[in-house]
Amino acid sequence: MTRLRGDEKGIALLVTLLILVLVVALAHEVFRIGAQSAQTGAYGRDSIRCILLAEGGTGAARIVLRQDARDNQYDTLDEIWSRAALPIELGDGEVRVTIEDEERKIDLNRLMLPNGNAPDDRRLAVFQRLLDTLGIDQAVADAVVDWLDNDDTPRAGGAESSYYLGLPHPYRAKNDLFDTIGELRLVRGVTSEVFAKLLPYVTVSSSGKVNINTAPKEVLMSLSAGTDLAEVGAIDGKTADEIIEYRKDHPFTKAAEIGSVSPLLRDLYTRTLFKDLVDVRSTYFHVRSSGDVGGTVRTIDAIGIRVGNEIQWRFWRLE
């Protein structure tokens, strides 16, 4: 009952913050809307109102994430920002906001060493394990490395510019970091089906460490790759389920606490490089805020980094 009341208070706080931000945004924009509405039809007016609703939603998300930073030093799936939110009705429109931390995923940009000449073997092994878990050809890992590295020599299963320039719509290998996750679709072997499989589990914007409080089963199973598995053992499906079940009632406040789940995980953390890959706090967040007025929908897709108690937007797109 206490937890239920806490959830209700958290949702009420989120709604209150959202309404406050929307009121300020609407008051600030009212004259601009009036001028533009005189020159546009119904769709144009509704579209502008949708954008305002979406902007209000991102403002509310920023406030929630700032408040969360003050509350504790770890992030879980049981906080206000991470819970599924119902659409909030405001007049004849509604806004829907979702927030997801990027640290629950594997960062593709971290597959390369800082000099860009060679891959980080440990992180590459983690990505390869993820591909195995998802039933995706491991050649995709070689192709991703070739896309990232700064040379034009293809790996065994990869591709460089010589391959891409031979396509019906030619382009060159980037030989640099991904700017957006959508670029992954340009990589050899990443079909629409493969991209859809990978999307929930990979990112190009994170601290490089995986939050063990929020990571899904498939990512947790991948994290023990590249360590001395002969002596310790790997995280299989059963062990990943144990982590997920344990953290429901005992969220990890420090990464070392994962050793409390089982002796295998204690050894994995203390005796291998596993500890270099994990954390309990998230810094990058993916925010999607949609405003809907009479069936017209506009969405803001944004990624922000939390620095201290502030949110700095690193990616912002209006759809």
C-alpha positions in Angstrom: 0.0 0.0 0.0 2.9 2.4 0.9 4.5 1.7 -2.5 1.2 2.3 -4.3 0.8 5.7 -2.6 4.3 6.5 -3.6 3.6 5.7 -7.2 0.5 7.8 -7.1 2.4 10.8 -5.7 5.1 10.4 -8.3 2.6 10.3 -11.2 0.8 13.3 -9.7 4.1 15.2 -9.4 4.9 14.5 -13.1 1.4 15.6 -14.2 1.7 18.8 -12.1 5.2 19.6 -13.5 4.0 18.9 -17.1 1.0 21.3 -16.7 3.2 24.0 -15.2 5.7 23.8 -18.1 2.9 23.8 -20.6 1.2 26.8 -19.1 4.4 28.8 -19.3 5.1 27.7 -22.8 1.6 28.5 -24.0 1.7 32.0 -22.4 5.1 32.7 -24.0 3.9 31.6 -27.5 0.4 32.9 -27.6 1.1 36.0 -29.7 3.3 34.0 -32.2 0.6 31.4 -32.6 -2.0 34.1 -33.3 0.0 35.6 -36.0 0.9 32.4 -37.7 -2.6 31.0 -37.4 -4.0 33.8 -39.4 -1.8 32.7 -42.3 -2.4 28.9 -42.0 -5.3 26.5 -42.2 -6.6 24.1 -39.5 -3.7 21.7 -40.0 -1.2 24.4 -39.6 -2.8 25.6 -36.4 -3.1 22.2 -34.9 0.5 21.4 -35.9 1.8 24.5 -34.0 -0.2 23.5 -31.0 1.2 20.0 -31.1 4.7 21.3 -31.2 4.0 23.4 -28.1 2.6 20.4 -26.3 5.7 18.4 -27.3 8.0 21.1 -26.1 6.1 21.3 -22.8 6.7 17.5 -22.5 10.4 17.8 -23.0 10.5 20.6 -20.4 8.7 18.4 -17.9 11.1 15.6 -18.6 14.0 17.9 -17.9 12.6 18.9 -14.6 11.9 15.3 -13.6 15.5 14.2 -14.5 17.0 17.1 -12.6 14.9 16.3 -9.5 15.9 12.7 -9.7 19.6 13.7 -9.7 19.0 15.4 -6.4 17.2 12.4 -4.8 19.8 9.7 -5.2 23.1 8.6 -6.9 21.7 5.6 -8.8 19.0 5.0 -11.4 16.5 2.2 -11.5 13.4 1.2 -13.4 11.2 2.2 -10.5 11.7 5.9 -10.6 9.3 8.5 -11.9 11.2 9.1 -15.2 11.4 5.4 -16.0 7.8 4.5 -15.5 5.3 4.3 -18.4 3.2 7.4 -18.4 -0.4 7.6 -19.6 -1.3 10.4 -22.1 -2.1 13.6 -20.3 -5.2 15.5 -21.7 -4.9 19.3 -21.9 -8.1 20.9 -23.4 -8.7 19.2 -26.8 -5.1 18.0 -27.0 -2.9 15.5 -25.2 0.7 14.9 -24.7 2.6 11.6 -24.2 6.2 11.6 -22.8 8.6 8.6 -22.5 12.0 8.7 -21.0 14.6 5.9 -21.4 18.2 5.9 -20.2 20.8 5.0 -22.9 23.1 3.3 -20.3 20.9 0.3 -20.4 22.4 -0.4 -23.9 25.7 -1.3 -25.5 27.4 1.8 -27.0 28.6 1.1 -30.5 30.9 4.1 -30.5 32.9 2.5 -27.7 33.8 -0.5 -29.7 36.9 1.4 -31.0 39.9 2.4 -29.0 40.3 6.2 -28.7 42.9 6.4 -31.5 40.4 4.8 -34.0 43.0 2.4 -35.3 41.8 -0.8 -33.6 38.8 -2.1 -31.7 38.5 -2.6 -28.0 38.6 -6.4 -27.9 36.7 -6.7 -24.7 33.8 -4.4 -25.8 33.8 -6.0 -29.3 33.4 -9.4 -27.6 30.4 -8.0 -25.7 28.8 -6.9 -28.9 29.5 -10.2 -30.6 27.8 -12.0 -27.7 24.8 -9.7 -28.1 24.6 -10.6 -31.8 24.7 -14.3 -30.9 21.9 -13.9 -28.3 19.7 -12.1 -30.8 20.4 -14.6 -33.6 22.3 -12.1 -35.8 25.3 -12.9 -38.0 28.5 -12.0 -36.3 29.8 -10.5 -39.5 27.7 -7.4 -38.6 30.3 -6.8 -35.8 33.1 -6.7 -38.4 31.1 -4.4 -40.6 30.4 -2.0 -37.7 34.1 -1.9 -36.8 35.0 -1.2 -40.4 32.5 1.7 -40.4 34.1 3.1 -37.3 37.8 2.6 -37.9 40.0 5.1 -39.7 41.4 2.7 -42.4 40.2 1.3 -45.6 41.2 -2.4 -45.0 38.1 -4.5 -44.6 37.9 -7.1 -41.8 36.9 -10.7 -42.7 33.2 -10.2 -42.5 33.2 -6.4 -42.8 33.1 -3.8 -45.6 34.9 -0.6 -46.5 34.3 2.1 -49.2 35.2 -0.3 -52.0 32.0 -2.3 -51.1 29.7 0.6 -50.5 30.7 2.4 -53.7 29.6 -0.6 -55.7 26.0 -0.4 -54.4 23.1 1.0 -56.6 23.2 4.1 -54.5 26.9 4.4 -53.6 28.4 6.1 -50.6 31.6 5.8 -48.6 32.3 4.1 -45.3 32.3 6.8 -42.7 35.5 5.7 -40.9 34.4 7.7 -37.9 31.9 7.5 -35.0 28.2 7.3 -35.4 26.4 10.6 -35.0 22.9 8.9 -34.7 21.7 5.4 -34.2 19.9 5.6 -37.6 23.3 5.6 -39.3 23.6 1.9 -38.4 21.3 1.1 -41.3 24.0 2.2 -43.7 26.3 -0.6 -42.4 26.6 -3.8 -44.5 24.4 -6.6 -43.1 22.2 -4.3 -41.1 18.9 -5.0 -42.9 15.6 -3.5 -41.7 15.0 -6.7 -39.7 18.5 -6.7 -38.1 18.1 -3.0 -37.2 14.8 -3.6 -35.5 16.3 -6.4 -33.5 19.3 -4.3 -32.4 17.6 -1.0 -31.7 16.4 -1.8 -28.1 19.9 -2.9 -27.1 22.4 -0.5 -28.7 23.2 3.2 -28.6 25.7 5.7 -29.9 25.3 8.1 -27.0 26.2 6.9 -23.5 28.9 7.0 -20.8 30.1 3.7 -22.1 29.2 1.8 -19.0 26.0 -0.3 -18.7 23.6 0.4 -15.8 23.0 -2.9 -14.2 19.8 -1.5 -12.6 18.1 -0.9 -16.0 19.8 -3.2 -18.5 17.6 -5.8 -20.2 18.3 -9.5 -20.0 20.0 -9.7 -23.4 22.5 -6.9 -22.5 23.2 -8.5 -19.1 24.0 -11.8 -20.8 26.5 -10.1 -23.1 28.5 -8.3 -20.4 30.6 -11.3 -19.3 32.1 -11.8 -22.7 35.8 -11.1 -23.1 36.6 -12.0 -19.5 38.4 -15.1 -18.2 35.3 -17.3 -18.5 37.3 -20.5 -18.1 37.8 -19.7 -14.4 34.7 -17.8 -13.5 31.8 -18.5 -16.0 29.5 -16.5 -18.2 26.2 -14.8 -17.4 23.6 -17.1 -19.0 19.9 -16.6 -19.2 19.2 -18.0 -15.7 21.8 -15.7 -14.1 20.5 -12.7 -16.0 17.0 -13.5 -14.7 18.4 -13.7 -11.1 19.9 -10.2 -11.5 16.6 -8.8 -12.8 14.6 -10.4 -10.0 17.1 -9.3 -7.3 17.1 -5.7 -8.3 13.3 -5.3 -8.2 13.5 -5.2 -4.4 17.2 -4.5 -3.9 18.3 -1.9 -6.4 22.1 -1.7 -6.7 23.5 1.4 -5.1 27.0 0.4 -6.1 28.1 -1.8 -8.9 30.0 -4.1 -6.5 26.6 -5.1 -5.0 25.9 -7.3 -8.0 28.1 -9.8 -6.1 25.3 -10.2 -3.6 23.2 -12.0 -6.2 25.3 -15.1 -6.5 28.9 -16.4 -5.9 29.4 -16.5 -9.7 28.7 -12.8 -10.0 30.8 -12.0 -7.0 33.8 -13.7 -8.7 33.0 -12.1 -12.0 33.1 -8.6 -10.5 36.1 -9.1 -8.3 38.3 -11.3 -10.5 37.7 -10.0 -14.1 37.4 -6.8 -16.1 33.6 -7.0 -15.8 33.8 -4.1 -13.3 35.1 -1.8 -16.0 31.9 -2.2 -18.0 29.2 -1.6 -15.4 27.7 1.2 -13.3 24.5 2.0 -11.4 23.9 5.5 -12.6 22.7 6.8 -16.0 23.8 10.1 -17.6 22.3 10.0 -21.1 18.5 9.9 -21.6 16.3 9.4 -24.7 13.2 11.6 -24.5 10.2 11.3 -26.9 7.4 13.8 -26.4 4.3 13.7 -28.7 1.6 16.3 -28.9 -1.7 15.3 -30.4 -4.5 17.7 -31.4 -7.4 16.3 -33.3 -5.4 13.5 -34.8 -2.5 15.8 -35.9 0.7 14.5 -34.1 4.1 16.1 -33.8 6.9 14.4 -31.9 10.2 15.7 -30.5 12.9 13.0 -30.4 15.8 14.1 -28.2 18.8 12.8 -26.3 20.1 14.7 -23.4 23.1 14.3 -21.0 22.6 14.9 -17.3 25.6 16.9 -16.0 25.2 17.4 -12.2 21.6 18.6 -11.9 21.4 20.0 -15.5 20.2 18.5 -18.7 22.1 19.4 -21.9 20.4 18.4 -25.2 22.8 16.6 -27.6 20.3 15.6 -30.2 17.0 17.2 -31.1 14.6 16.3 -34.0 11.1 17.4 -34.7 9.0 14.7 -36.5 
